[in-house]
Structures are given as structure tokens and as C-alpha cells.
Amino acid sequence: MEIIRKIFLDKFAKIAFIVLTVLYALILFADFIAPYSNTYSNRDLSYVPPSKIYTINEEGKLSLPYTYNYKRQYDPDLMQTVYKQDRSQKYFIKILPKGERYKFLGIIPTHRHLFGVRQGGEFHLLGTDINGRDVFSRLLFGGRISMTVGFLSLLIVFPIGLLYGGISGYLGGIIDTLMMRFAEAVMAIPSFYLLIILAAILPSGMTSVQRFALIVVILALIGWAGFARVVRGMVLSIKEEDFVQAERTLGASKMRIILKHILPQTTSYVIIAMTLSVPSYILAESGLSFLGLGIQQPDASWGNMLKEAQEFTNILYRPWLLAPGGLIFIAVLSFNLLGDAIRDILDPKSTVRR
């Protein structure tokens, strides 16, 4: 596609595109890439630090990558539990080892994972959390929620916003005035506080899937109004074009003119708006889950995983728990860079060129 070719001419946009492609590939194949399942837990390995990978053996020679298990000990001097490596047994890192059973892409039953160690070994690339769950694996599974909530919301926001703004702008008059006043009333609602209130009154027995679906709907129902106003402004100018007047003269219905001839003219803006809107939805879901009002444990999302890192001692002594925050930052920055590049490509009036 021409757009992708032009994106690759911009070095920042190219990096952002590659990063997002890798992130979505990781979460798509999370079951295969993750060495452990989303439900795996070993309470005896709470807060285990990341496994160290060695490629040099005791004789100083090159070796296949291997690691050691950690032993849990109590340090009386520090008065806390510490982990030390058990160097009595090596565990070589294998490609496509047998592990927990799952369905590849939700279809093919298998027990092969991308990497891991033999039975009896523990390999935690980014350590574990308080419940002994593998952080790296949960990052992949949590990304399925955090990285898809935006696109699912857009499936509701943009059809509503396009149709609402198109009808309002084309019909004009008192109908336009009433429709826009309603949209402005929706925009006046403080969205984040509304989300907190609605999430707080949800029944405690709801599953994370139900909560996720409701979060998507809530985000969509309060996000369409601003988009509809911009579309309405574009329609006001487009409806005076000659091709629209010709269709009206030929007797085409109003809805046909709106759907077939006017709204397609807003495609460039829609693409730009979609790309720039996704980060706000990612941040909204992460914020709710961080506050404990979104996706609930034991299901993972980057927001509820990051909640554990809010304790000062965890930030100092267990920095691997900050990994979800790093991924949120990378994903949001990448979407913004990509959105800016697409805006420069599709908007002929843009004066900002890289």
C-alpha cells in the first residue's frame, strides 16, 4: 500500500510501525511464546528475580544457554526472604520444549512452547509477582486486553460518530442544533470519573470478560460525541460540492447521499482519528485496572499488573514489576508517532513534514 510505503520513509514512523507489529504478533501468539500459562502460579517462588542466562561454563568455555533455579532463604541480617541460585543443577534453555497444554490460535491442541527448560527447572525471564506468576507470560496475555480495548471501542465509536455527524451536518437547521447540543452534553460528562463511578457499582460477581466488554461499551458511549462534531463540520462544507448537488438533482435519497457520497470523503480524517484515539483507550483501561476497577485478578492486563509496582519497596528491590508500565509507554508513544505520520501523509493541508 502507498500509505505503508510512505510510512517507511519516515524513520520514527517506521520504528513505531515495526514496534506495534511486533507487539501485536507477540500477543497473538502469546500461548506459544509464553513459557507458562496465564493461570500458572507457584507461591513458593513469590517475587523471584529474573532468571540469569549463562553462555560460559565453569571452565570458561562457550556453552549452550543455561540457567539455575533459585532457592528461597531467610536472611537474618536483612530480616527478609532472599533468593540465591542453586548451582548444583544446570537447566539448559531449549527451543520448542514440552510444557502446559494449550490450543494454538485457539484451534490446534499442543504442548510445545517457543522456549523453556526441562521439567523440574524454573525459567522466569522477567521474574515473578507476589503470587509466583511469571511476569513475562502475563505481559503477553495481559497485552491481549490492553492492546485490543482501543480497537474494539472504535468499532462502536466511529460508526455512531460518522452517522450522527453526517446526518446532523447534512440536514442542518433545528435538527442540527438539537443533535449538536446533545453531543455537547455528552462531551461535558467527565469521562474518567464516570468510568470510575460505573466500574465501582458493577456487581462483584462479574467475570473479567464481562467487565472487559462493559469497559469497551462505556468507553465507546462517551467517546463518540467529539468525533461526531468534527464529522459534522466536514459534512457542512462537503454537502455544497457540485457532485452532491448533482445527486440531489437526480433525486437520490438523503441517506444515500450521506452514506455513499459524503461520508466516504471523510476517510482520511477517520483513519487519522482512529490511529490517534487508540492510545487514550489503552490509557483509560490501564488506569481503571490500576485502580482495581477494571480487569480483576487473576486475569491479567497491563494496568492491574502495574498496580503491584506502586509500593515503594517493589520499585526499589523488584524493578521488573515496572515492565507493564514500560510497555504502556512504548505502545502509546508508537501509536502517537504513527498517527502523526499518517496525518502528515493524508492531510494535504498539513505543513508539518519530516
N, C-alpha and C positions, 0 to 999 in steps of 0.2 A: 504493500500500500504506500501511496505517496506520503501520507502523514508520518508513517513509521520511518520512511527514508529520511524525511526532514528532521525528525526527532533525533536520529543518529548523527546528524550533522552538528547538533548541539551537545557538547561533551557532558554538561551537567544533566541534561535531559536523558542522554544515552545511559549514563550511570544509574539514574533514577529508574529508568525503564528496566534495565537489567536487574537491579536490586528487587524491584517489585515482582518481576518474572520469577526470580529465584525464590522469593518468599512464598508466592502462591504455589510454586512447584513443591516446596517443602511441606506446606500444609495439605496439599492434595495427596501426596504420598506419605503422609505422617505415619500411618500404620506400618509401612515398610521401613522407613528411615529411622523411626524411634526404636531404640533398643528395648524399651519397656512400654507396656500398655498404659492407657490413661488411668486405669484403676489400680495399677501396681503400687504396693506400699510395703515398706519394711521398717517397722517402728524402732528396731534395734539400730538403724542407721540414720537416725534423725540428725539433720544438719551435717552430713558427711561432706567434706570439701571435695572439689573436683578431682577426679582420678588423674594421677600423673602418668604420662605415657613415656616410656623409655625405649630408646632405639640403640643404646650402647649397653652391653652386658658387663658383668663384673670384671672380665678380663680386658675391658676397654675396646672390644671389637664390636662391629656393627651387628645388629640383631633385628629379627622381626619385632615390630612394636609389641610391647607387653606392659602390663600394669600389675599392681599389687592390691590386695584387699586392705581395707582399713580395720584396725582393732579399736574398740571403744575402751577407754581407760579413764579413771578418775585421777586428776592431778591434785594432790593435797595442798601444794604450794599455791596454785591458782584457784583452788576450791571450785573446780568446774570440770566437766567432762571434756576430754580431748580425744582426738583420733590420731593413731600412729600406724604407719604401714607395717603389715605383716610380711616380712621379706622371706619367709620360709617357703612361699609358694608363688611362682610366677603364673600369670594368666595372659596368654597371648591373644591379641586382638585379631579376630577372624572376620573375614568377609562372608556374608550370607550364612551366618550360623543359625542353628535352630533356636527358637525362643517361644514366646507365648503365641498361641494360635490367634489368627485374625482373618478377616476377609479382605483381600487385596482389592482396592477400589470398591469395597462393599459387595463384591461378587465372588471372587476366587478364594476359597479356603486355603490357607497356607500357614506355615510356622517359620518361614525364613525372614530374617531381618537384614538390613543393609550391613550392619556391623554389630559386634558384641564379643563376649568372651564365653568360654565353655561353662557348663553347669558347675556351680559352686563359686564362681567368680562374680564380682560386682564391678560394673564399669559405669560410672556416672560422669559424663563429660562436663556437666556444669553443676555437679554436686546434687544434694537432695534438700528437701524442705523439712519443716518440723515433723511431718508425718512419714519421713523416709521415702518420699516420692521423687522420682528422677526429674529434675528441673528441665533438662533438655527435652525429654519426651513430652512433658506437659506444655512446654513452649510451643511445640509443633501442634499439639491438639488444641491448645488454647487459641492459637492463631486462626483456627477454623472459624471461631466465633468472632474474634476481634477484627479480622480482616474481611469478613463477609457481611457483617451487620450493615456497613455502609451501602453496599450494592443492593442488598435486599430492601433497604429503606428507599433507595432511589427508584425501585420498581413500583413503589406506591407514590412517592413524591412527584416524579416527573410526569406521569400520565395525568394525575389530578391537576398539577400546576399548568401543564400545557393546555388542557381542555378548558379549565376555568379561565385562565388568562386569555385564551383565544376567543372564547365566547364573549367575555366582558369587553375586550377591545373591539371586536367586530360589531357587536350590537350597539354599543355606546349608549348615550342618553341616561335615563333614570336607572336602567338595568345595570349599566356600567358603574354608576355611582354607588348603588346598593351593594353590588358584588365587591367593589373595592373597599368599601367601609367595613364589610365583614372580614375581608382578608387582612385589613389593618388591625382589626380587633384581635384576630388570631396572632398576628405578629407581636402585639403588645403583651401577650402572655409570656412571663419569664420562663422560658423553656426548661432550663436546668432545674429550677426549683419545682416546676410542675412535675418533672420526671422523678425527682426525689419524693414528692408527696405521693404520686401514683404508685411508685415502687414500694414505698413504705406501707401502703394499705393493701398490697397484694396478699392473698392468702398464703400462709406459711407452708401449706402442703403442696404448692405448685412445684412442678419439676423445673429443672433448668431449661429444658426445651421449651416449655410453656412460657417461662419468663423471657427467654430469648425472643420468642415470637411476639410477645407483648411489647417488649422494648422496641423491636423493629416497627411495630404498628404505631406506638406512641411517638417515636422519633419522626416517622413519616407524617403523621397527622398534624404535627406542629411545625413542619418544615416546608410545606408546600406553598404557603402564602407569599413569602418573599419572592420565590421563583415565579409565581403567577403574576405578580405585579410587573416584573421585568418583561415577561412574555407579552402582557397586555400592552406595554409601551411600544414594543416592537410591532405588534399587530396594528396599532393605530397608524403607523406610517406605511406598513405593507399594504393595508387594505385600500389605499388610494392609488396603488400602482395600476398601470394600464391592463396587465393580464387579469387582475382581479375584477376590474370594471368590465372587461370583455366577458368573463364568466358570468357576471351578474346580468349582463345584457342578454346572454344566451339562455337565461332562465335557470341557471344552476341553483340548487337549494343552498341556504346559508350554511348548514352543517357540512355540505360537500365542499363549499368554498373554503371553510375554515380548516377542515381536515386534510383536504387534498392539495390546496393551493397556497394557503397562508402559513400553517404550522411547519410544513417542510422547509420554509425559508428561514426558520429559526434553528435549523440543525446545528450550525456552527456554534451558536451560543449554548445550546443544550449540551453538546459534547464538552465544552469548556466548563460549564457549570457543574456537570456530573463529576468531572475529574477533581475540581476544587472543593466539592461538597463532601466527598468521601472522608477526608481527614476529620471533619467535625463530627461525623457519626462515630468514627473509631474512638475519638476522644470522649464523646458522650457515653458510649458503652463502657469504656475503660474507667471513666470517672464513677459511674454508678456501681460497677462491680468492685471498685476500690473501696467505696463507701459501704459495701455489703448489701447493696440494694439491687444489684443486677444478678449476674450468674453466680450461683451459690456453689460452695464446696460440696462434694469432692470434684464436681465438674470444673474444668479449667478455662479461664480466659486470662488475657494478659493483665486485666485490671485486678481481678481478685488474687492473682499470683503476686502482683506488686504490693498488695496490702501488707504482706508479711515483711516487706522491707522497710516499713515505716518506723520500726523500732530502731533506736539509735545503736544499740549493741549489734543488731544484724547488719547495719550499714558498715560498721567498723570491722567486724570479725567474719561476716558472711556476705561479702560483696557480690557473690554470684546470684544472690536473690534479687539484685537490681537488673538482671538480664531482661525481664519483661519491659521495664521502662526504657531500656535501650532500643528494643525492637519497636515500641510505640513511637519513639522519637524518629527512628530511621524510616518507618512506614509513612508517618505523617509528612516528614521532610521530602521524601521521594514523591509522594502524591502532589505536593505543592510545587516542586520543581517541574514535574511532568505537566501539571496543569498550566503553569506559566508558559512553558514551551508551546503547548498546544494552542493557547490563547494567541501567542505571537504568530503562529502558523496560520490559524484560521481567521483571525481578525485582521482584515486588510487595513483597518484604521489604526492598528497598533503602531506606536512609534518606537517601542522598545524592541530592539533586535540584538541578539547576541552575536 
